[in-house]
Every structure is written in structure tokens, then in C-alpha cells.
């Protein structure tokens, strides 16, 4: 399955809305099935952006999202604004939701620094 950065963003924003850090979230998004969403939650857990829980059973792949990590909160703050997100995706060369995460993070920082007037002059 291919990683989808738009879905990563949606899962992270949904997980952040959870008021109880002990409660697990199983977000639903139009156009994405439960397996695809679970796979992306597992990826986010592996990347250390949130604490996911494997709730798979025989023949069913299922992960639920838990609390965000410190890095996860930083990511959500960076991607919350839709305009910032789209500009960073353009800079990162995202043509089909497959941007390299490290490049995307750098692009987000670049966009946020520019908006805050912290851009480095050449």
C-alpha cells in the first residue's frame, strides 16, 4: 500500500481532537477504507508521531490512534493551516500524495518561517 500524505494529515488532525489521551480513535474518511486508515495509523506509530495500538484480529488488520507524541504535536501545528499545507506540498514536489516526509518537513518549516518573517536571506 502506498503512503498517502493527505491521509496522514487527516489522521493526525483527527487524533489531536481527542480530549482523552487514553482513549483510542478510529477515524473515518470518505474515500478511504478502514484498512487504508489503519495502515496509516500504524505508519504514524512507527514514525513516532502518535501512539497507535494494534487491534488486529485473525484476518483483520486494524490499528487505532492514541495520543500524539511531542513530534506529532509539532507536525499538527505545522500542517493545521490548509494554505501552509498546500504550499509545502508544492515545494516538496508532491504530485500524487507521495512526498518524502523529511523533504515535506523542511518545506513546512520553510513556509512557516517565510510567513513569520524569519526567512534567511541569501
C-alpha contacts under 8 A as a table, 3 or more apart, distances in Angstrom:
res1	aa1	res2	aa2	distance
1	X	36	X	7.77
2	X	98	X	7.65
3	X	40	X	7.10
3	X	97	X	7.43
3	X	98	X	6.34
4	X	7	X	5.33
4	X	8	X	6.30
4	X	40	X	7.85
4	X	97	X	4.98
4	X	98	X	6.03
5	X	8	X	4.79
5	X	9	X	6.21
5	X	97	X	5.19
5	X	98	X	6.44
5	X	99	X	6.94
6	X	9	X	5.21
6	X	10	X	6.32
6	X	97	X	6.29
7	X	10	X	4.96
7	X	11	X	6.09
7	X	37	X	7.51
7	X	40	X	7.38
8	X	11	X	5.28
8	X	12	X	6.21
8	X	40	X	6.33
8	X	41	X	7.82
8	X	44	X	7.54
9	X	12	X	5.20
9	X	13	X	6.19
9	X	76	X	7.58
9	X	79	X	7.09
10	X	13	X	5.23
10	X	14	X	6.15
11	X	14	X	5.10
11	X	15	X	6.06
11	X	27	X	6.87
11	X	37	X	7.73
11	X	40	X	7.86
11	X	41	X	7.21
12	X	15	X	5.10
12	X	16	X	6.17
12	X	50	X	7.89
12	X	68	X	7.81
12	X	72	X	7.50
12	X	76	X	6.51
13	X	16	X	5.18
13	X	17	X	6.65
13	X	76	X	6.42
13	X	80	X	7.42
14	X	17	X	5.40
14	X	18	X	7.21
14	X	27	X	6.67
15	X	18	X	5.57
15	X	25	X	6.50
15	X	27	X	7.92
15	X	65	X	6.29
15	X	66	X	6.76
15	X	67	X	6.83
15	X	68	X	7.04
16	X	19	X	7.86
16	X	67	X	7.33
16	X	68	X	6.66
16	X	73	X	7.76
16	X	76	X	7.80
18	X	21	X	7.02
18	X	23	X	7.49
18	X	25	X	7.36
18	X	67	X	7.78
20	X	23	X	5.35
21	X	24	X	7.84
21	X	66	X	6.47
21	X	67	X	4.88
22	X	66	X	6.78
22	X	67	X	7.08
23	X	66	X	6.39
23	X	67	X	7.93
24	X	53	X	7.93
24	X	64	X	5.80
24	X	65	X	5.43
24	X	66	X	4.77
24	X	67	X	7.85
25	X	64	X	5.57
25	X	65	X	4.98
25	X	66	X	6.28
26	X	63	X	7.83
26	X	64	X	5.25
26	X	65	X	6.44
27	X	37	X	7.65
28	X	32	X	7.53
28	X	33	X	7.80
28	X	34	X	7.31
28	X	37	X	7.66
29	X	32	X	5.63
29	X	33	X	7.69
30	X	33	X	8.00
32	X	36	X	6.24
32	X	37	X	6.62
33	X	36	X	5.41
33	X	37	X	6.35
34	X	37	X	5.16
34	X	38	X	5.95
34	X	62	X	7.40
35	X	38	X	5.03
35	X	39	X	6.03
35	X	61	X	6.19
35	X	62	X	6.50
36	X	39	X	5.11
36	X	40	X	6.41
37	X	40	X	5.19
37	X	41	X	6.29
38	X	41	X	5.01
38	X	42	X	6.20
38	X	61	X	7.10
38	X	62	X	5.25
38	X	63	X	4.60
38	X	64	X	6.66
39	X	42	X	5.08
39	X	43	X	6.28
39	X	61	X	7.94
39	X	62	X	7.68
39	X	63	X	7.09
40	X	43	X	4.89
40	X	44	X	6.17
41	X	44	X	5.02
41	X	45	X	6.18
41	X	52	X	6.31
41	X	63	X	6.18
41	X	64	X	6.65
41	X	65	X	6.09
42	X	45	X	5.05
42	X	46	X	6.15
42	X	52	X	6.37
42	X	53	X	7.87
42	X	54	X	7.60
42	X	63	X	6.21
43	X	46	X	4.98
43	X	47	X	6.10
44	X	47	X	5.00
44	X	48	X	6.19
44	X	49	X	5.32
44	X	50	X	5.86
44	X	51	X	7.89
44	X	52	X	7.50
45	X	48	X	5.12
45	X	49	X	6.01
45	X	50	X	5.15
45	X	51	X	5.32
45	X	52	X	5.09
46	X	49	X	7.79
47	X	50	X	7.92
48	X	51	X	7.15
48	X	69	X	6.72
48	X	71	X	7.30
48	X	72	X	7.36
49	X	68	X	6.03
49	X	69	X	5.33
49	X	70	X	7.51
49	X	71	X	5.64
49	X	72	X	4.03
49	X	73	X	7.76
49	X	75	X	7.90
50	X	65	X	6.98
50	X	66	X	6.41
50	X	67	X	5.74
50	X	68	X	4.08
50	X	69	X	5.08
50	X	72	X	5.92
51	X	65	X	6.38
51	X	66	X	4.94
51	X	67	X	5.51
51	X	68	X	6.20
51	X	69	X	6.92
52	X	63	X	6.54
52	X	64	X	5.58
52	X	65	X	4.52
52	X	66	X	5.21
52	X	67	X	7.79
53	X	63	X	5.53
53	X	64	X	5.31
53	X	65	X	6.52
53	X	66	X	7.10
54	X	62	X	6.29
54	X	63	X	4.58
54	X	64	X	6.69
55	X	61	X	7.58
55	X	62	X	5.28
55	X	63	X	5.37
55	X	64	X	6.96
56	X	59	X	7.88
56	X	60	X	5.53
56	X	61	X	4.73
56	X	62	X	4.55
56	X	63	X	6.66
57	X	60	X	5.16
57	X	61	X	6.77
57	X	62	X	7.62
68	X	71	X	7.76
68	X	72	X	5.16
68	X	73	X	6.09
69	X	72	X	4.81
69	X	73	X	6.27
70	X	73	X	5.22
70	X	74	X	6.41
71	X	74	X	5.00
71	X	75	X	6.21
72	X	75	X	5.02
72	X	76	X	6.21
73	X	76	X	5.09
73	X	77	X	6.19
74	X	77	X	5.22
74	X	78	X	6.33
75	X	78	X	5.10
75	X	79	X	6.25
76	X	79	X	5.16
76	X	80	X	5.69
77	X	80	X	5.51
78	X	81	X	7.43
78	X	84	X	7.70
78	X	85	X	7.78
78	X	108	X	6.43
78	X	109	X	7.62
78	X	112	X	7.42
79	X	82	X	6.97
79	X	84	X	6.61
79	X	85	X	5.22
79	X	108	X	7.52
80	X	84	X	7.84
80	X	85	X	7.36
81	X	84	X	5.36
81	X	85	X	6.26
82	X	85	X	4.99
82	X	86	X	6.16
83	X	86	X	5.21
83	X	87	X	6.12
84	X	87	X	5.19
84	X	88	X	6.07
84	X	108	X	7.11
84	X	111	X	6.50
84	X	112	X	7.26
85	X	88	X	5.24
85	X	89	X	6.18
85	X	108	X	7.16
86	X	89	X	5.06
86	X	90	X	6.24
87	X	90	X	5.10
87	X	91	X	6.32
87	X	111	X	7.10
88	X	91	X	5.05
88	X	92	X	6.05
88	X	104	X	6.46
88	X	107	X	4.91
88	X	108	X	5.08
88	X	110	X	7.90
88	X	111	X	6.36
89	X	92	X	5.02
89	X	93	X	6.21
89	X	94	X	5.26
89	X	99	X	7.37
89	X	104	X	6.60
89	X	107	X	7.46
90	X	93	X	5.23
90	X	94	X	5.99
91	X	94	X	7.70
91	X	104	X	7.90
91	X	107	X	6.01
92	X	99	X	6.39
92	X	100	X	7.62
92	X	103	X	5.85
92	X	104	X	5.31
92	X	107	X	6.00
93	X	99	X	6.71
94	X	97	X	5.83
94	X	98	X	6.07
94	X	99	X	4.84
95	X	98	X	7.08
95	X	99	X	7.69
96	X	99	X	7.78
99	X	103	X	7.31
99	X	104	X	6.44
100	X	103	X	5.40
100	X	104	X	6.13
101	X	104	X	4.95
101	X	105	X	6.11
102	X	105	X	5.09
102	X	106	X	6.37
103	X	106	X	5.16
103	X	107	X	6.17
104	X	107	X	4.95
104	X	108	X	6.11
105	X	108	X	5.07
105	X	109	X	6.31
106	X	109	X	5.11
106	X	110	X	6.16
107	X	110	X	4.95
107	X	111	X	6.19
108	X	111	X	5.18
108	X	112	X	6.10
109	X	112	X	5.11
109	X	113	X	5.94
110	X	113	X	5.21
110	X	114	X	6.17
110	X	119	X	7.42
111	X	114	X	5.15
111	X	115	X	6.25
112	X	115	X	5.09
112	X	116	X	6.12
113	X	116	X	5.06
113	X	117	X	6.06
113	X	118	X	4.74
113	X	119	X	5.32
114	X	117	X	5.11
114	X	118	X	5.78
114	X	119	X	4.88
115	X	118	X	7.58
116	X	119	X	7.83
